[in-house]
């Protein structure tokens, strides 16, 4: 991996991007740093300005106002330095869509400085890691959506760039491959010190790896900080999640659940409730729920302290949110 200067990975100052005659900027006066070796999560609903920000971080579009420095280099003036340090996973591998999987990965490795033999060996390793052996000699455009996503991940990982910027890395992947992706990112971060910038809607899964988070909405940063710090700012009540068996008479009304648990009741879906309980009342609330309904009526029962999803919803990401629960 390239040696990098002992300065922030990214320094973003007063970054604003406005498209054409739009009244509202896509990014509005954003200022933040990303430090070496951290896993930074960029969260926000559709249309919040995440992709516009990322495309500026990798030099694909220029801001209307403001500055971006990558390891001290001004990339607004010269974006040519970005590929030296950054591997970017976009939504679709359009530039290499007609190239065979094996050739696209190996060629990317060569572009990033590997010799031909090393690039081919590393490509075979990544193809095996992601289970792509059966499609290695197919054009990328002929693969399924999930297979294409795995290829884009391999393209991002080959060459060991010190910075990975990944836009929705687990989209269209099955649970097994999603878990593999998060494990790989943690391993890269811990063993190589790779700085990872994640754009994702899958908040609950991403909580496994994210160390610091920026929540963006309406083009502005609504919250920024380490996950633990932000969790301390949200509602600290414990959440009891109750999922009732869907049989005749098994699903009680919300007022009956409130009478038993004594907290605020939220109906998440048919037969699926969340009850927000003050911490000192938790033990008594659990006992009353079990006494009232018994294990026979409950299909699932969980106790959760505040999560990154709660941070997301309460500190600015709630409007238009399309979050996913991990499968």
Order of alpha helices (4+ residues) and beta strands (2+ residues): beta-beta-beta-alpha-beta-beta-alpha-beta-alpha-alpha-alpha-beta-alpha-beta-alpha-beta-beta-alpha-beta-alpha-beta-beta-alpha-beta-alpha
